[in-house]
Amino acid sequence: MYGIAAPTSGVLLGVGSNGKAWRSEDSGSSWTLQRTPTHSNLQDIAIWNKDRAVAVGNQGIVIVTSNGGKSWNEIEVPHSRIANKLMRVRTFEKGVAWAVGEAGACLYTKDFGAHWTRMMAEEDAAWNDVGFADQHGWLVGEFGRIGTTIDGGAHWNVAPSPVKSSLVGVAFKDEMSGVAVGLEGVVLVTHDGGQSWTLVPKLTSEHLFDVNWDGSNWVAVGDKGVMVMADKAAATWRVVRPQVMDRAWHTKIISDGGRYIMTGATIGIVKKDVLNMVGGDKS
């Protein structure tokens, strides 16, 4: 299960390999497999509300639901002549969503996924994640690339990056403060809206695949069971291992009430108060 979303309390939607989609109505204790129109790997899922969701994946597949995942429909989207794997999708108010992936894919919809527009030209490099806070937006991708916009994504600019390795996840808590993570344990922090980024001293050499701001803390997940966390200011970071023997990779983490849910090679559920009691290396 590569992607997960929480539409309402106790309800979870997940997507993953071979076009699979799942729904849980008991906080992840049990899952029901749903029918989708594809066998392509689904890399991510995001929700607008309890009924509407969108999932993206390999071969540029985009599917949407308007009934909580009971049925899914494939949507035609712009394709590249180079490659079409979509890595991440993020949803926002008023039916807006952004999806990013290979060949510079940066797709936009404003009608709950019914129609999509490509917002950037094709190129031989991928964007791996996208985030927005009001009209300010950010892209992260291969070779340490970072894109920024201040007009809702109509125009994008390239921001200086302190790394050349691929960035895989990005999250912002407001228009100024954000965190990006990537391969080889890279963690970047910005407090000026992404115009400049500071490289956090390395805590781990394991790849980091996703980062989440939960309203109180920053938390990122990645390879071999690694998790890294920081305070509100993203000033003090630490590695935590709630399950010492866990060596599974995780590509997505979401905050669901008093717990975190991670998906990837396994589904991991960790209570937040447990993490606060777990020690770790600090930076």
Short mmCIF file of the C-alpha atoms (twelve columns), coordinates in Angstrom:
data_MODEL
# 
_entry.id   MODEL 
# 
loop_
_atom_site.group_PDB 
_atom_site.id 
_atom_site.type_symbol 
_atom_site.label_atom_id 
_atom_site.label_alt_id 
_atom_site.label_comp_id 
_atom_site.label_asym_id 
_atom_site.label_seq_id 
_atom_site.Cartn_x 
_atom_site.Cartn_y 
_atom_site.Cartn_z 
_atom_site.pdbx_PDB_model_num 
ATOM 1   C CA . MET A 1   0.000   0.000  0.000   1 
ATOM 2   C CA . TYR A 2   1.801   3.122  -1.247  1 
ATOM 3   C CA . GLY A 3   -0.679  5.873  -0.372  1 
ATOM 4   C CA . ILE A 4   -3.235  6.502  2.355   1 
ATOM 5   C CA . ALA A 5   -5.799  9.150  3.295   1 
ATOM 6   C CA . ALA A 6   -8.242  9.638  6.170   1 
ATOM 7   C CA . PRO A 7   -11.585 11.110 4.988   1 
ATOM 8   C CA . THR A 8   -13.321 10.972 8.390   1 
ATOM 9   C CA . SER A 9   -12.718 9.590  11.859  1 
ATOM 10  C CA . GLY A 10  -12.205 5.840  11.679  1 
ATOM 11  C CA . VAL A 11  -12.305 5.727  7.864   1 
ATOM 12  C CA . LEU A 12  -9.164  5.138  5.805   1 
ATOM 13  C CA . LEU A 13  -8.592  4.833  2.051   1 
ATOM 14  C CA . GLY A 14  -5.456  3.200  0.686   1 
ATOM 15  C CA . VAL A 15  -4.014  2.492  -2.767  1 
ATOM 16  C CA . GLY A 16  -1.094  0.427  -3.998  1 
ATOM 17  C CA . SER A 17  0.266   -2.208 -6.331  1 
ATOM 18  C CA . ASN A 18  -1.629  -3.579 -9.341  1 
ATOM 19  C CA . GLY A 19  -4.351  -0.947 -9.176  1 
ATOM 20  C CA . LYS A 20  -5.524  -2.012 -5.732  1 
ATOM 21  C CA . ALA A 21  -7.644  0.277  -3.577  1 
ATOM 22  C CA . TRP A 22  -8.811  -0.472 -0.046  1 
ATOM 23  C CA . ARG A 23  -11.248 1.003  2.465   1 
ATOM 24  C CA . SER A 24  -11.251 0.582  6.224   1 
ATOM 25  C CA . GLU A 25  -14.084 1.682  8.478   1 
ATOM 26  C CA . ASP A 26  -12.464 0.591  11.754  1 
ATOM 27  C CA . SER A 27  -9.302  2.726  11.832  1 
ATOM 28  C CA . GLY A 28  -7.251  0.196  9.882   1 
ATOM 29  C CA . SER A 29  -8.034  -2.981 11.850  1 
ATOM 30  C CA . SER A 30  -9.601  -4.526 8.731   1 
ATOM 31  C CA . TRP A 31  -9.699  -3.593 5.064   1 
ATOM 32  C CA . THR A 32  -12.078 -4.158 2.146   1 
ATOM 33  C CA . LEU A 33  -10.640 -4.400 -1.362  1 
ATOM 34  C CA . GLN A 34  -12.372 -2.072 -3.834  1 
ATOM 35  C CA . ARG A 35  -12.742 -2.413 -7.582  1 
ATOM 36  C CA . THR A 36  -10.783 0.023  -9.765  1 
ATOM 37  C CA . PRO A 37  -10.510 0.354  -13.558 1 
ATOM 38  C CA . THR A 38  -6.725  -0.192 -13.665 1 
ATOM 39  C CA . HIS A 39  -3.978  -2.722 -12.953 1 
ATOM 40  C CA . SER A 40  -1.266  -0.056 -12.906 1 
ATOM 41  C CA . ASN A 41  0.434   0.612  -9.589  1 
ATOM 42  C CA . LEU A 42  -1.275  3.454  -7.732  1 
ATOM 43  C CA . GLN A 43  1.342   5.591  -6.009  1 
ATOM 44  C CA . ASP A 44  -0.741  8.045  -3.996  1 
ATOM 45  C CA . ILE A 45  -4.229  9.092  -2.926  1 
ATOM 46  C CA . ALA A 46  -5.702  12.339 -1.607  1 
ATOM 47  C CA . ILE A 47  -9.196  13.349 -0.501  1 
ATOM 48  C CA . TRP A 48  -11.325 16.486 -0.855  1 
ATOM 49  C CA . ASN A 49  -14.022 15.338 1.568   1 
ATOM 50  C CA . LYS A 50  -15.628 12.148 2.881   1 
ATOM 51  C CA . ASP A 51  -16.933 11.250 -0.599  1 
ATOM 52  C CA . ARG A 52  -14.472 12.647 -3.127  1 
ATOM 53  C CA . ALA A 53  -10.923 11.355 -3.616  1 
ATOM 54  C CA . VAL A 54  -8.308  11.039 -6.348  1 
ATOM 55  C CA . ALA A 55  -5.509  8.491  -6.869  1 
ATOM 56  C CA . VAL A 56  -2.569  8.584  -9.304  1 
ATOM 57  C CA . GLY A 57  0.129   6.189  -10.432 1 
ATOM 58  C CA . ASN A 58  2.087   4.461  -13.161 1 
ATOM 59  C CA . GLN A 59  1.419   5.092  -16.865 1 
ATOM 60  C CA . GLY A 60  -0.051  8.454  -15.862 1 
ATOM 61  C CA . ILE A 61  -3.165  6.825  -14.416 1 
ATOM 62  C CA . VAL A 62  -5.640  9.085  -12.615 1 
ATOM 63  C CA . ILE A 63  -8.799  7.701  -11.018 1 
ATOM 64  C CA . VAL A 64  -11.453 9.495  -8.990  1 
ATOM 65  C CA . THR A 65  -14.345 8.554  -6.729  1 
ATOM 66  C CA . SER A 66  -17.375 10.555 -5.634  1 
ATOM 67  C CA . ASN A 67  -18.824 7.948  -3.270  1 
ATOM 68  C CA . GLY A 68  -16.065 7.275  -0.781  1 
ATOM 69  C CA . GLY A 69  -14.282 4.706  -2.909  1 
ATOM 70  C CA . LYS A 70  -17.218 2.398  -3.567  1 
ATOM 71  C CA . SER A 71  -16.556 2.958  -7.279  1 
ATOM 72  C CA . TRP A 72  -13.680 4.558  -9.202  1 
ATOM 73  C CA . ASN A 73  -13.528 6.089  -12.681 1 
ATOM 74  C CA . GLU A 74  -10.444 6.601  -14.842 1 
ATOM 75  C CA . ILE A 75  -9.868  10.176 -16.028 1 
ATOM 76  C CA . GLU A 76  -8.075  11.155 -19.227 1 
ATOM 77  C CA . VAL A 77  -5.109  13.443 -18.488 1 
ATOM 78  C CA . PRO A 78  -2.276  14.965 -20.565 1 
ATOM 79  C CA . HIS A 79  0.488   12.442 -21.230 1 
ATOM 80  C CA . SER A 80  4.186   12.856 -21.989 1 
ATOM 81  C CA . ARG A 81  6.135   11.422 -24.898 1 
ATOM 82  C CA . ILE A 82  8.941   10.557 -22.445 1 
ATOM 83  C CA . ALA A 83  7.462   8.967  -19.283 1 
ATOM 84  C CA . ASN A 84  4.215   9.224  -17.348 1 
ATOM 85  C CA . LYS A 85  4.529   7.830  -13.835 1 
ATOM 86  C CA . LEU A 86  2.715   10.111 -11.385 1 
ATOM 87  C CA . MET A 87  4.251   10.046 -7.915  1 
ATOM 88  C CA . ARG A 88  2.127   12.301 -5.733  1 
ATOM 89  C CA . VAL A 89  -1.243  14.027 -5.645  1 
ATOM 90  C CA . ARG A 90  -2.396  16.739 -3.234  1 
ATOM 91  C CA . THR A 91  -5.932  18.119 -2.875  1 
ATOM 92  C CA . PHE A 92  -7.042  21.593 -1.821  1 
ATOM 93  C CA . GLU A 93  -10.219 23.627 -1.367  1 
ATOM 94  C CA . LYS A 94  -12.865 24.154 -4.068  1 
ATOM 95  C CA . GLY A 95  -12.018 20.996 -6.016  1 
ATOM 96  C CA . VAL A 96  -8.386  21.924 -6.694  1 
ATOM 97  C CA . ALA A 97  -5.673  19.268 -6.889  1 
ATOM 98  C CA . TRP A 98  -2.088  18.998 -8.144  1 
ATOM 99  C CA . ALA A 99  -0.334  15.835 -9.337  1 
ATOM 100 C CA . VAL A 100 3.374   15.512 -10.135 1 
ATOM 101 C CA . GLY A 101 5.674   12.890 -11.590 1 
ATOM 102 C CA . GLU A 102 8.084   11.871 -14.324 1 
ATOM 103 C CA . ALA A 103 9.063   14.009 -17.326 1 
ATOM 104 C CA . GLY A 104 8.363   17.219 -15.429 1 
ATOM 105 C CA . ALA A 105 4.703   16.333 -14.960 1 
ATOM 106 C CA . CYS A 106 2.830   19.022 -13.052 1 
ATOM 107 C CA . LEU A 107 -0.916  18.593 -13.531 1 
ATOM 108 C CA . TYR A 108 -3.708  20.810 -12.206 1 
ATOM 109 C CA . THR A 109 -7.456  20.388 -11.786 1 
ATOM 110 C CA . LYS A 110 -10.089 22.703 -10.378 1 
ATOM 111 C CA . ASP A 111 -13.186 20.517 -10.781 1 
ATOM 112 C CA . PHE A 112 -12.545 17.572 -8.443  1 
ATOM 113 C CA . GLY A 113 -10.364 15.798 -10.991 1 
ATOM 114 C CA . ALA A 114 -12.742 15.772 -13.950 1 
ATOM 115 C CA . HIS A 115 -10.330 17.741 -16.168 1 
ATOM 116 C CA . TRP A 116 -6.559  18.243 -15.860 1 
ATOM 117 C CA . THR A 117 -4.132  20.762 -17.371 1 
ATOM 118 C CA . ARG A 118 -0.375  20.357 -17.672 1 
ATOM 119 C CA . MET A 119 1.212   23.452 -16.090 1 
ATOM 120 C CA . MET A 120 4.893   22.880 -17.016 1 
ATOM 121 C CA . ALA A 121 6.730   21.765 -20.147 1 
ATOM 122 C CA . GLU A 122 8.081   18.238 -20.552 1 
ATOM 123 C CA . GLU A 123 11.662  17.675 -19.393 1 
ATOM 124 C CA . ASP A 124 13.899  14.728 -18.614 1 
ATOM 125 C CA . ALA A 125 13.551  15.042 -14.842 1 
ATOM 126 C CA . ALA A 126 10.802  14.239 -12.347 1 
ATOM 127 C CA . TRP A 127 8.926   16.243 -9.781  1 
ATOM 128 C CA . ASN A 128 8.276   14.062 -6.730  1 
ATOM 129 C CA . ASP A 129 5.997   16.152 -4.510  1 
ATOM 130 C CA . VAL A 130 3.999   19.367 -4.406  1 
ATOM 131 C CA . GLY A 131 2.613   21.523 -1.620  1 
ATOM 132 C CA . PHE A 132 0.574   24.723 -1.255  1 
ATOM 133 C CA . ALA A 133 -0.291  27.278 1.410   1 
ATOM 134 C CA . ASP A 134 -2.865  29.644 -0.081  1 
ATOM 135 C CA . GLN A 135 -1.343  31.018 -3.320  1 
ATOM 136 C CA . HIS A 136 2.204   29.991 -2.401  1 
ATOM 137 C CA . GLY A 137 3.325   26.613 -3.742  1 
ATOM 138 C CA . TRP A 138 6.405   24.407 -3.892  1 
ATOM 139 C CA . LEU A 139 7.706   21.527 -5.984  1 
ATOM 140 C CA . VAL A 140 10.593  19.190 -5.147  1 
ATOM 141 C CA . GLY A 141 12.219  16.671 -7.437  1 
ATOM 142 C CA . GLU A 142 15.221  14.976 -8.938  1 
ATOM 143 C CA . PHE A 143 18.727  16.460 -8.623  1 
ATOM 144 C CA . GLY A 144 17.670  18.542 -5.618  1 
ATOM 145 C CA . ARG A 145 15.431  20.765 -7.725  1 
ATOM 146 C CA . ILE A 146 12.957  23.092 -6.013  1 
ATOM 147 C CA . GLY A 147 10.203  25.085 -7.731  1 
ATOM 148 C CA . THR A 148 8.198   27.938 -6.195  1 
ATOM 149 C CA . THR A 149 5.088   29.919 -7.115  1 
ATOM 150 C CA . ILE A 150 3.318   32.869 -5.490  1 
ATOM 151 C CA . ASP A 151 0.327   33.043 -7.844  1 
ATOM 152 C CA . GLY A 152 -1.377  29.719 -7.242  1 
ATOM 153 C CA . GLY A 153 0.751   27.808 -9.734  1 
ATOM 154 C CA . ALA A 154 0.182   29.956 -12.822 1 
ATOM 155 C CA . HIS A 155 3.931   30.668 -12.947 1 
ATOM 156 C CA . TRP A 156 6.798   28.703 -11.414 1 
ATOM 157 C CA . ASN A 157 10.376  29.733 -10.615 1 
ATOM 158 C CA . VAL A 158 13.429  27.671 -9.673  1 
ATOM 159 C CA . ALA A 159 14.793  28.235 -6.163  1 
ATOM 160 C CA . PRO A 160 18.429  27.592 -5.145  1 
ATOM 161 C CA . SER A 161 18.950  24.193 -3.510  1 
ATOM 162 C CA . PRO A 162 21.834  23.184 -1.234  1 
ATOM 163 C CA . VAL A 163 21.790  19.558 -2.474  1 
ATOM 164 C CA . LYS A 164 22.052  17.689 -5.765  1 
ATOM 165 C CA . SER A 165 20.412  14.473 -4.592  1 
ATOM 166 C CA . SER A 166 16.725  13.869 -5.242  1 
ATOM 167 C CA . LEU A 167 14.137  15.473 -2.988  1 
ATOM 168 C CA . VAL A 168 11.065  13.275 -2.509  1 
ATOM 169 C CA . GLY A 169 8.713   14.976 -0.027  1 
ATOM 170 C CA . VAL A 170 7.733   18.512 0.964   1 
ATOM 171 C CA . ALA A 171 5.325   20.064 3.474   1 
ATOM 172 C CA . PHE A 172 4.594   23.590 4.709   1 
ATOM 173 C CA . LYS A 173 2.785   24.714 7.856   1 
ATOM 174 C CA . ASP A 174 2.216   28.239 6.501   1 
ATOM 175 C CA . GLU A 175 3.409   30.441 3.643   1 
ATOM 176 C CA . MET A 176 6.894   30.849 5.142   1 
ATOM 177 C CA . SER A 177 7.934   27.684 7.005   1 
ATOM 178 C CA . GLY A 178 8.452   24.317 5.358   1 
ATOM 179 C CA . VAL A 179 10.500  21.116 5.265   1 
ATOM 180 C CA . ALA A 180 11.709  19.007 2.345   1 
ATOM 181 C CA . VAL A 181 13.204  15.514 2.612   1 
ATOM 182 C CA . GLY A 182 14.950  13.183 0.223   1 
ATOM 183 C CA . LEU A 183 17.493  10.522 -0.546  1 
ATOM 184 C CA . GLU A 184 20.452  9.805  1.742   1 
ATOM 185 C CA . GLY A 185 18.622  11.237 4.741   1 
ATOM 186 C CA . VAL A 186 18.483  14.798 3.426   1 
ATOM 187 C CA . VAL A 187 16.340  17.239 5.427   1 
ATOM 188 C CA . LEU A 188 15.987  20.868 4.280   1 
ATOM 189 C CA . VAL A 189 14.289  23.679 6.211   1 
ATOM 190 C CA . THR A 190 13.050  27.073 5.011   1 
ATOM 191 C CA . HIS A 191 11.559  30.037 6.850   1 
ATOM 192 C CA . ASP A 192 11.288  32.446 3.921   1 
ATOM 193 C CA . GLY A 193 8.709   30.733 1.756   1 
ATOM 194 C CA . GLY A 194 11.194  28.468 -0.002  1 
ATOM 195 C CA . GLN A 195 13.447  31.185 -1.398  1 
ATOM 196 C CA . SER A 196 16.370  29.732 0.572   1 
ATOM 197 C CA . TRP A 197 16.866  26.383 2.300   1 
ATOM 198 C CA . THR A 198 19.124  25.183 5.115   1 
ATOM 199 C CA . LEU A 199 20.508  21.646 5.172   1 
ATOM 200 C CA . VAL A 200 19.953  19.980 8.558   1 
ATOM 201 C CA . PRO A 201 23.027  18.080 9.824   1 
ATOM 202 C CA . LYS A 202 22.609  14.460 8.780   1 
ATOM 203 C CA . LEU A 203 20.812  12.211 11.248  1 
ATOM 204 C CA . THR A 204 20.533  9.136  9.040   1 
ATOM 205 C CA . SER A 205 21.831  7.816  5.731   1 
ATOM 206 C CA . GLU A 206 18.524  6.111  4.965   1 
ATOM 207 C CA . HIS A 207 16.332  7.583  2.244   1 
ATOM 208 C CA . LEU A 208 13.404  9.733  3.415   1 
ATOM 209 C CA . PHE A 209 10.256  9.564  1.274   1 
ATOM 210 C CA . ASP A 210 7.579   11.731 2.924   1 
ATOM 211 C CA . VAL A 211 7.205   14.510 5.485   1 
ATOM 212 C CA . ASN A 212 4.140   15.677 7.384   1 
ATOM 213 C CA . TRP A 213 3.246   18.694 9.517   1 
ATOM 214 C CA . ASP A 214 0.591   17.601 12.027  1 
ATOM 215 C CA . GLY A 215 -0.098  20.969 13.675  1 
ATOM 216 C CA . SER A 216 2.462   20.418 16.443  1 
ATOM 217 C CA . ASN A 217 5.414   18.470 15.035  1 
ATOM 218 C CA . TRP A 218 7.249   17.630 11.849  1 
ATOM 219 C CA . VAL A 219 7.638   13.926 11.123  1 
ATOM 220 C CA . ALA A 220 9.233   12.170 8.158   1 
ATOM 221 C CA . VAL A 221 9.470   8.498  7.167   1 
ATOM 222 C CA . GLY A 222 11.616  6.485  4.825   1 
ATOM 223 C CA . ASP A 223 13.696  3.377  4.340   1 
ATOM 224 C CA . LYS A 224 14.392  0.610  6.895   1 
ATOM 225 C CA . GLY A 225 11.812  1.806  9.424   1 
ATOM 226 C CA . VAL A 226 13.460  5.162  9.992   1 
ATOM 227 C CA . MET A 227 11.462  8.144  11.276  1 
ATOM 228 C CA . VAL A 228 12.768  11.648 11.981  1 
ATOM 229 C CA . MET A 229 10.906  14.266 14.001  1 
ATOM 230 C CA . ALA A 230 11.267  17.953 14.858  1 
ATOM 231 C CA . ASP A 231 9.629   20.610 16.972  1 
ATOM 232 C CA . LYS A 232 7.353   23.348 15.614  1 
ATOM 233 C CA . ALA A 233 10.293  25.538 14.596  1 
ATOM 234 C CA . ALA A 234 11.988  22.612 12.786  1 
ATOM 235 C CA . ALA A 235 15.051  23.516 14.835  1 
ATOM 236 C CA . THR A 236 15.728  20.329 16.810  1 
ATOM 237 C CA . TRP A 237 15.581  17.028 14.955  1 
ATOM 238 C CA . ARG A 238 15.830  13.456 16.212  1 
ATOM 239 C CA . VAL A 239 15.660  9.933  14.825  1 
ATOM 240 C CA . VAL A 240 13.035  7.720  16.456  1 
ATOM 241 C CA . ARG A 241 12.467  3.986  16.102  1 
ATOM 242 C CA . PRO A 242 9.218   3.037  17.840  1 
ATOM 243 C CA . GLN A 243 9.779   -0.550 16.707  1 
ATOM 244 C CA . VAL A 244 13.489  -1.303 16.901  1 
ATOM 245 C CA . MET A 245 13.332  -4.371 14.675  1 
ATOM 246 C CA . ASP A 246 11.195  -2.705 11.972  1 
ATOM 247 C CA . ARG A 247 13.173  -2.467 8.725   1 
ATOM 248 C CA . ALA A 248 10.266  -1.821 6.336   1 
ATOM 249 C CA . TRP A 249 10.237  1.125  3.940   1 
ATOM 250 C CA . HIS A 250 7.398   3.650  4.103   1 
ATOM 251 C CA . THR A 251 6.434   6.080  1.342   1 
ATOM 252 C CA . LYS A 252 3.613   8.009  3.046   1 
ATOM 253 C CA . ILE A 253 2.722   9.199  6.526   1 
ATOM 254 C CA . ILE A 254 -0.487  10.888 7.653   1 
ATOM 255 C CA . SER A 255 -1.685  12.248 10.965  1 
ATOM 256 C CA . ASP A 256 -4.940  10.655 12.143  1 
ATOM 257 C CA . GLY A 257 -5.986  12.056 15.508  1 
ATOM 258 C CA . GLY A 258 -3.565  10.889 18.170  1 
ATOM 259 C CA . ARG A 259 -1.596  8.593  15.883  1 
ATOM 260 C CA . TYR A 260 0.471   8.406  12.732  1 
ATOM 261 C CA . ILE A 261 -0.279  5.924  9.964   1 
ATOM 262 C CA . MET A 262 2.503   4.918  7.554   1 
ATOM 263 C CA . THR A 263 2.173   2.945  4.339   1 
ATOM 264 C CA . GLY A 264 4.681   1.219  2.079   1 
ATOM 265 C CA . ALA A 265 6.071   -2.288 2.505   1 
ATOM 266 C CA . THR A 266 3.853   -2.538 5.608   1 
ATOM 267 C CA . ILE A 267 1.111   -0.522 7.293   1 
ATOM 268 C CA . GLY A 268 2.469   1.014  10.488  1 
ATOM 269 C CA . ILE A 269 0.361   2.671  13.177  1 
ATOM 270 C CA . VAL A 270 2.134   4.578  15.946  1 
ATOM 271 C CA . LYS A 271 0.585   6.573  18.775  1 
ATOM 272 C CA . LYS A 272 1.993   10.094 19.001  1 
ATOM 273 C CA . ASP A 273 2.436   9.951  22.759  1 
ATOM 274 C CA . VAL A 274 4.602   6.842  22.315  1 
ATOM 275 C CA . LEU A 275 6.933   8.709  19.950  1 
ATOM 276 C CA . ASN A 276 7.275   11.532 22.460  1 
ATOM 277 C CA . MET A 277 8.655   9.016  24.940  1 
ATOM 278 C CA . VAL A 278 11.067  7.366  22.499  1 
ATOM 279 C CA . GLY A 279 14.592  8.697  22.577  1 
ATOM 280 C CA . GLY A 280 16.898  9.122  19.613  1 
ATOM 281 C CA . ASP A 281 19.900  10.862 18.142  1 
ATOM 282 C CA . LYS A 282 19.427  14.619 18.015  1 
ATOM 283 C CA . SER A 283 20.707  17.438 15.816  1 
# 
